[in-house]
Amino acid sequence: MKEEKTEHAQIIVKSYSDMFEQEIEEPLWAFVLDKENRLYQIDSIPFYTSLISSNDIVFADIDPETKQLVYQKTVSYSGHSTIQVVLNDETIAMDTIREIFSQMRCVSEQVNDDFFVLDIPEDVDYRLVKAELDNLETAEKIEYAEPSLSDVHRKQTEL
């Protein structure tokens, strides 16, 4: 029986972080879609994890030792992309940079004083977002990485 998308669960994603050059465990919130079949829809923006984005549907199982839900695989990709952004210029407020992307319908979440992540919805033209990211990077305001670029957004940049 399918559950309503109101129940949340925390899923631990284990992966290797190029940023930290080590294995990491990142907790992500997800809607419970089908508890019996262990299907969940990611409801947070991954900070460090690659290849998973908001709204992706994943399969997670209980770790017998820790009794926590642990990510096993992505069942269905949402088309969302996740971008990591590091602020390089202390003279500009992070909120100012985040607002630029908010105007493009991209949600962001601040991780710390100089790092935030962007969620790019499937229906947002990534060429416009990437142009702004590139402009800010060229101006040495930010640096960014694309740890989870959806096929939809990847194809837009190849045109």
C-alpha positions as CSV (number, residue, x, y, z in Angstrom):
1,M,0.0,0.0,0.0
2,K,1.4,3.4,-0.9
3,E,1.9,6.0,1.8
4,E,0.8,9.6,1.7
5,K,3.7,12.0,1.0
6,T,3.5,13.4,4.5
7,E,5.6,10.9,6.4
8,H,9.3,11.6,6.4
9,A,12.3,9.4,7.0
10,Q,16.0,10.1,7.3
11,I,18.2,8.2,4.9
12,I,22.0,7.9,5.3
13,V,23.9,8.2,2.0
14,K,27.4,6.9,2.1
15,S,29.8,8.1,-0.6
16,Y,33.3,9.3,-1.3
17,S,33.7,13.0,-1.2
18,D,36.2,14.5,-3.7
19,M,35.8,17.8,-1.7
20,F,37.0,16.2,1.6
21,E,38.9,13.3,0.0
22,Q,37.3,10.7,2.3
23,E,34.2,8.6,2.8
24,I,31.3,10.5,4.2
25,E,27.8,9.8,5.5
26,E,25.2,12.4,4.8
27,P,21.7,12.3,6.2
28,L,19.0,13.3,3.8
29,W,15.3,13.7,4.5
30,A,12.8,11.9,2.2
31,F,9.1,11.3,1.9
32,V,8.0,7.7,2.5
33,L,6.5,6.7,-0.8
34,D,6.2,2.9,-0.3
35,K,7.5,1.6,3.1
36,E,6.9,-2.0,2.2
37,N,9.0,-1.7,-1.0
38,R,11.4,0.7,0.7
39,L,10.9,3.6,-1.8
40,Y,11.5,7.2,-0.8
41,Q,11.5,10.6,-2.5
42,I,14.4,12.8,-1.5
43,D,13.1,16.0,0.1
44,S,16.3,17.8,0.9
45,I,19.2,19.2,-1.1
46,P,22.3,17.1,-0.7
47,F,25.3,19.1,0.5
48,Y,28.1,16.8,-0.3
49,T,26.7,13.7,-2.0
50,S,27.1,13.3,-5.7
51,L,24.6,11.9,-8.2
52,I,21.5,12.4,-6.0
53,S,19.2,15.4,-6.2
54,S,16.0,16.6,-4.7
55,N,12.9,14.7,-5.7
56,D,14.8,11.6,-6.9
57,I,13.2,8.3,-5.9
58,V,15.5,6.0,-4.1
59,F,15.6,2.6,-2.6
60,A,16.9,2.4,1.0
61,D,17.2,-0.5,3.4
62,I,17.7,-0.8,7.1
63,D,21.3,-1.4,8.2
64,P,21.2,-4.3,10.6
65,E,23.9,-2.8,12.8
66,T,22.9,0.8,13.0
67,K,19.1,0.3,12.4
68,Q,19.2,3.4,10.1
69,L,17.9,3.6,6.6
70,V,20.8,3.5,4.2
71,Y,20.6,4.5,0.5
72,Q,21.1,1.6,-1.9
73,K,20.3,3.0,-5.3
74,T,18.4,5.6,-7.3
75,V,15.2,4.1,-8.8
76,S,14.1,7.2,-10.7
77,Y,15.8,10.5,-11.4
78,S,13.7,13.7,-11.0
79,G,15.5,15.8,-13.5
80,H,16.7,18.2,-10.8
81,S,20.4,19.1,-10.5
82,T,22.5,20.0,-7.5
83,I,25.2,22.6,-7.7
84,Q,27.7,23.3,-4.9
85,V,28.8,27.0,-4.6
86,V,31.7,28.4,-2.6
87,L,31.8,32.1,-1.9
88,N,35.3,33.6,-2.7
89,D,34.5,37.3,-2.1
90,E,34.0,38.4,1.4
91,T,32.7,41.8,0.3
92,I,29.5,40.3,-1.2
93,A,26.8,38.9,1.0
94,M,25.9,35.2,0.5
95,D,22.2,36.2,0.5
96,T,22.8,38.5,-2.5
97,I,24.3,35.6,-4.5
98,R,21.5,33.2,-3.4
99,E,18.8,35.8,-4.3
100,I,20.2,35.9,-7.9
101,F,19.4,32.2,-8.2
102,S,16.1,32.4,-6.3
103,Q,14.9,34.8,-9.0
104,M,15.5,31.9,-11.4
105,R,13.4,29.6,-9.3
106,C,16.3,27.8,-7.8
107,V,16.1,26.9,-4.1
108,S,19.3,27.1,-2.1
109,E,20.4,26.0,1.3
110,Q,23.3,27.6,3.2
111,V,25.7,25.0,4.6
112,N,28.1,27.5,6.3
113,D,29.5,31.0,6.0
114,D,30.9,30.5,2.5
115,F,29.2,27.4,1.1
116,F,25.7,26.8,-0.2
117,V,24.0,24.3,-2.5
118,L,21.5,25.0,-5.2
119,D,18.6,22.8,-6.4
120,I,17.8,23.4,-10.1
121,P,14.3,22.1,-11.0
122,E,13.9,20.1,-14.2
123,D,11.9,22.9,-15.9
124,V,14.5,25.7,-15.3
125,D,16.7,26.5,-18.2
126,Y,20.1,25.5,-16.9
127,R,21.9,27.6,-19.6
128,L,20.7,30.8,-17.9
129,V,21.8,29.5,-14.4
130,K,25.2,28.3,-15.8
131,A,25.8,31.6,-17.5
132,E,25.3,33.4,-14.2
133,L,27.5,30.9,-12.3
134,D,30.2,31.3,-15.0
135,N,29.9,35.1,-14.8
136,L,30.3,35.1,-11.0
137,E,33.2,32.6,-11.2
138,T,35.0,34.7,-13.8
139,A,34.5,37.7,-11.6
140,E,36.1,35.6,-8.8
141,K,33.0,36.0,-6.6
142,I,32.4,32.2,-6.4
143,E,33.6,28.8,-7.4
144,Y,31.1,26.1,-8.2
145,A,30.9,22.3,-8.9
146,E,28.2,20.3,-10.6
147,P,28.1,17.0,-8.5
148,S,24.7,16.0,-9.8
149,L,23.8,17.4,-13.2
150,S,20.6,15.9,-14.6
151,D,20.5,14.6,-18.2
152,V,18.0,17.4,-19.0
153,H,20.4,20.1,-17.8
154,R,23.5,18.4,-19.3
155,K,21.8,18.3,-22.7
156,Q,20.9,22.0,-22.5
157,T,24.6,22.9,-22.1
158,E,25.6,20.8,-25.1
159,L,23.4,22.7,-27.5
